[in-house]
Amino acid sequence: MNEIKGYPNLFQPIRIGNTLFRNRIFSAPTGLYDLTPQRVPTDDYIAYFERKAKGGAASVNIGECYVDDVGIPNDDYEVIHLTDHLDNRRPLAKLADAITRNGAVATIELQKPGMASSQSSEDEELLGPSDGVCVFNHGIRCKGMTEEEIYRTIDAFAEAALYAKQRGFGMVTVHAGHGWLLHQFLSPFTNKRTDRWGGSLENRARFTVAVIDEIHKRCGKGFPVEVRMSGTEIIEGGFTIADGIDIARQLEGHADLIHVSVGNIFAPNLMHHTHPGIFSEDGCNVKYAAEIKKHVRTPVATVGALSDPDHLEEIIATGQADVVELARGLICEPDMAIKLRTGRTKEVRRCLRCFECVRQDYLNGHLYCAINPESGKDYEIGSSGPVKEHKRVLVAGGGIAGMQAAITAAEEGHQVVLCEKTDSLGGVIRCEKNVPFKKRIDEYIERQKYMLEKLGVEVRMNTEVTPEMLRRESPQAVIAALGADPARPPIPGINGQNVRMAADVFANPACAGKSTVILGAGLTGLELGIYLKMLDIGVEVIEMSPEMPVSEIYSAKLAEMGMAVRYETKAVEITADGVRCETPEGELFLKADTVTVALGMKPRWEKTEALSGFEGEFYMIGDCRSPRNIIAATSEGWTAARNIGRH
């Protein structure tokens, strides 16, 4: 038998406490809101975490669970409560078993929000380290915990850990970072106490250390206790990496694994440090774990913007950390470990860091990934029956939706032909291949091309699917993925020589000239504006709608670039030297070399309709139905292909 090629350090087992973990890839806490109103895990919830264990992760952490009900509003049902009076014993045991029997260690994150909780009434005072006002929580009053309340909370953490162990969990993560209660005691910004629980760093760390020790007392010294901490708060008045090192030293001899994250999610504009987005470098927070590891003997884990296999191996090989923890990386590719172990590195999807999973979780209670169409559908996949009839399938269009449809259809055993009318696959989004912060898009398209070849899909380039072609080919199923064209609103001058389409400017920024006005402040307009600013091209972005909420990832980048967006600004005429606009303050003229249109797409309905009149299964997917985003394209392509032959 050959040794694992390329990743010998990543797949070296590690001992934590009295437990042997099968490799160094841990599934970081992600949480999931797919619970019943009684805070009980559903079958979908269980299948989601089981999937990661099947994929080869050494530890699967189900995310934050409250250790008691104190300070938690009664209607907050989105988080599991580890309390004995709730009827969650059986589903928690079932969840732990689903993870454990697939070879991973079932892990649960214990936390208490403290003054980061939500109020159940205006009169409620939240519990925290000190009396005062919680500046991170809408100015809500906070009451400093009494020593009795502190000891009661220590007991609650330990009882919750024991409760989890009795259900079958093999490790607990004590959440002492990101601004939750234990972090609030660690931070000089929020802890103003003068007793034995405040002041010196040793005193501020006393609460966390006491929690760890009490868990070991109840669950056994060898029961692994991971502690999640912020290596630095990155806020004025908070602790620095030097303090983070000292905190880790306080945990030495108590914690079995020190999990180093960063930041305080309740501080303004820090979310993008704790959860790095597309503008951050891969593994941008590894440096904090690496610095802490120099000063402690306890194993150290790192987390944040990790999904590149070679980078993961390098982190372990160079001693920057002992464990790599992936959250979004394993939502995107739950089979990361098994694919690397079996030499299938080219099949690995790498997280785009687009935050679609987080958005979907908040909106719908499911973690749907933009490029992994199976995400959030784990239970559905496990309960679906086999294909009844394998068919000849023709996919019209080689964009994101069409490629996914062809791949899935081939995986289901169908004979697949993919036709693309141009000379390249990937669709309109391929224009972004040279944008530094969108490099994962191009990697994803190359991955899809590799899968098409591996699965034996017949790909016909420079081939437009027409009704005549369908008559000749006589496929048994047709999937129309014809895409859309850039929308051109009826603005005077829109067809002028100085007008560019966003896709053209992404592909060739020089065509924008030295300055451009971008019409439209959607993601396309904002990302194009940021890209052009990086190239020192002058940019003005206008949007006729009122100001729209922008994710912190984008707002922070816009602020960094000094790039403002003019809202409630309507383009009424494009001239040879700029754009005449209407604003609430009156007329405005913006002078620029070019005008770039980023106002959405127009679906190719006529061409799609022309392909629909033939016998057999017919599906419309992606932008030719309605222009949306990558997640809609991949999900619809996957679903359509799985439906073929099952009726």
Buried (B, 14 or more C-beta within 10 A) or exposed (E): EEEBEEBEBBBBEBEBBEBEBBBBBBBBBBBBBBBEEEBBBBBBBBBBBBBBBBBBBBBBBBBBBBBBBEBBEEEBBBBBBBBEEBEBEEBBBBBBBBBBEBBBBBBBBBBBBBBBBBBEEEEBBBBBBBEBEBBBBEEBBBBBBEEEBBBEBBBBBBBBBBBBBEBBBBBBBBBBBBBBBBBBBBBBBBBEBEEEBBBEBEBBBBBBBBBBBBBBEBBEEEBBBBBBBBBBBBBEEBBEBEBBBBBBBBBEEBBBBBBBBBBBBBBEEBBBBBBBBBBBEBBBBBBBBBBBBEEBEBBBBBBBBBBBBEBBBBBBEEEBBBBBBBBBBBBBBBBBBEBBBEEEBEBBBBBBBBBBBBBBBEEEBBBBBBBBBBBBBBBEEEEEEEBEEBBBBBBBBBBBBBBBBBBBBBBBBBBBBBBBBBEEBBBBBBBBBEBEBBBBBBBBBBBBBEBBEEBEBEBBEEBBBBEEBBEEBEBBBBBBBBBBBBBEEEBEBBEEEBBBBBBBBBBEBEBBBEBBBBBBBBBBBBBBBBBBBBEEBBBBBBBBEEEEEBBBBBBBBBEEBEBEBBBBBBBBBBBEEBBBBBBEEEEBEBEBBBBBBBBBBEBBBEBBEBBEEEEBBBBBBBBBBEBBBBBBBBBBBBBBBBBBBEE
